[in-house]
């Protein structure tokens, strides 16, 4: 179902949105052709009715043979009956193509978001990306559907009507080619004047909504200070402004609507009278039925041209949504793993050689001159003030960020040449706020793993100090934790995150302030679980509370992206440097 990502990305680099849409619909081109043919077939009665009406009128006026009447009625009835199967074929082919294209587009976006770097995701909010996947694709689907339904109807009516006029009354064809577009343009121009006034009224209603929200938010303060009348007077003033604006808009809509209707019908009367005069005086060979047909076609053809002209805003919204989606699909900030060396095992030795990192939007490096050799199974704690570069180092270890200077060696191999997806199979992260999804305890702990025995799950939960509360739950391992773990406390969520890390038996472990948001009892339980988790693994830990990292093999003190001290807890306290200062500040 998903489109090839390389091709999809290419189509979003400098391409016009229309070409992009044509590419997206390309897999369904056969169904689209069938849908257009089916639509023209089912729409035949609309543009054929004036011709059949003209034939019936001529039968009555000219006393033609009655069989002509029956033949015309029979043809129309057959076409009407065929409308049902043709319409169903159109819906199946056209709507199915639009739905499949929307699904392919959403799949392409989701694939791309998984490929984009964490740096990109830190700059672009999740809400914006969600809007692109849901709202922008829905806008494209709606624009395509309305363009297909209304546009094809207008084109079919125009094509059929003009062909019939060209055959039945060719002398009137040039007149219709001029008068019909002119009339449609006149109607559209009047509607645009109305649209600008409607937009102004919409903005006033939005301002009212903002004022109501403000009033409801301030109710506690308003009531506490006895300002109810003041708030109501202010609200009544706004309501009055909206009322008067709405009344003015209604009068304007009535004025313009009536004027457009009068002008359009006046031109229609002129066409009717003109064709009648031509028939009456015999200037051209025009029958009474032809006069009726020309009058009917004027209304339908003008309506069709108007429809095509008013589709422009809807098409524009759809194309703008294509551009919005293109911002994601052509974003260059990708994590490139294809073609790099696979990782079949990790021992856990890291060598940082002159590592530096500078964010694209910043001139100041977040990490610079970082040199450190980490032995397998060693626990390295990173401490320092806000902005010292601790989180950047963790992201470099995970591979979310790549060094802009220097290199990081994993077991003697430059990480730049490794497939980081393989490497992360040997790595687990316990973040400050554990991320759970709406599912059972079992599903959250075994996320990404298949056919994990229950005893293995329970062992991981036991080592994470989580069994004591899970066994009290109604469904045990099958208890649903709620969205983002809403039914669990902070400590319980963190212990599930530790169990998720334990069950993977990682060689490298990253702990990002895993206990900073917990109360003392929860912190004690989590610390016990962490002590089991870190055994025999290379561990990088960032902790706000220095008491939680005093057992680390080495503590790296950072300031403004640089290493200022390295040593054990006892060594750094004896030296009386930056770490000792941080310790004193926390104790104070």
Secondary structure, 3 states (H helix, E strand, C coil): CCCCHHHHHHHCCCCCHHHHHHHHCHHHHHHHHHHHHHHHHHCHHHHHHHHHHHHHHHHHHHCCCHHHHHHHHHHHHHHHHHHHHHHHHHHHHHHHHHHHHHHHHHHHHHHHHHHECHHHHHHCCHHHHHHHHHHHHHHHHHHHHHHHHHHHHHHHHHHHHHHHHHHHCHHHHHHHHHHHHHHHHHHHHHHHHHHHHHHHHHHHHHHHHHHHHHHHHCHHHHHHCCCHHHHHHHHHHHHHHHHHHHHHHHHHHHHHHHHHHHHHHHHHHHHHHHHHHHHHHCCCCCCHHHHHHHHHHHHHHHHHHHHHHHCHHHHHHHHHHHHHHHHHHCCCCECCCCCCECCCCCCCCEEEEEEEECCCCCCCCCEEEEEEEECCCCEEEEECCCCCCHHHHHHHHHCCCCCCEEEEEECCEEHHHECHHHHHHHEEEECCCCCCCCCEHHHHHCCCCCCCCHHHHHHHHHHCCCHHHHCCCCCHHHCECCHHHCCCCHHHHHHHHHHHHHHCCCCEEEEECCCCCCCHHHHHHHHHHHHHHCCCCEEEEECCCHHHHCCCCEEEEEECCEEEEEECHHHHHHHCCHHHHHHHHHHC
